[in-house]
Amino acid sequence: MAEKKNTFEESLQKLEEIVRTLEGDVSIDEAIKLFEDGIKVSKECVDELKAEKGKLSLLTDEINNLTEELNIEK
């Protein structure tokens, strides 16, 4: 069964939990595991932000095209 993908907010919350745990008293082995998990979650957040940036760019281009069309018609 495929693993459910977290939302950006869920991933960010998980990253915050990892940081809080790392700030506490953890063994070196646990710290390394948490750090690896944090890197993975960080990459997920960056990928999500890149995807959203792409969507916003497309929407912005559409708005600019509509604005140009309206200016031409005047």
N, C-alpha and C positions, 0 to 999 in steps of 0.2 A: 504494500500500500504506500502511495506517495505521501511524503511528509507535507503537512499544511504549511504554506508560506506565511510568515508573520507579516503583519502590516508594518509600515515604517515606525509607527508609534510603539508597537509591541517590541520591535527590534531595539529601538532607542531605550525603552524601559529595561530590556534585558541587559543592554550595554551599561546602563547606570547601575544595575544590580551587581554586575561583575566588578565595576570600579569600586563600589562600596565594600564588597567582599575583599577585594585586593588591598583596600586601605586598612583592613583589620589584621588580625593575627592568623596567617595561614602558612602552611608548610611550603617549602620551595616547590615541591612536586605539584601541590594544589595551585600555587601561584602560576606556574608554567601552564598548567591546564587551563586555568581561567584566562590567562593572557592569550593563549591560542584561540579560545572561544571568543574572546573580545575582538580579536583580529577578524575572525570569520563574520561576526555580527556587524562589525564596522564596514566590511566589504559589502554586506547586504544593504546597509543603509546608504552607502555611496552609490551602489547600483540603482537603488530605488530613486535617489535624488537625481541621478543622470536621466533615468526614464521620465521622471516628472518634468525635468528641464526640457527634454525633447518635446514633450506634449505642449508645454507652455510656449516653446518657440514656434511650433506649428500654429497654435492659436493666435499668437502675436502676429505671425505672417498673414494669417487670414484677416485679422482686424485691419492690418495695414493695407492689404489689398482692397478691402471694402472701403476704407477711407479714401484711398486713391481713386477708386471708381466713383465715389460720391463727389469728389472734387472735380473730376473730369466732366461730370454731368451738369455741373453748375454753369 
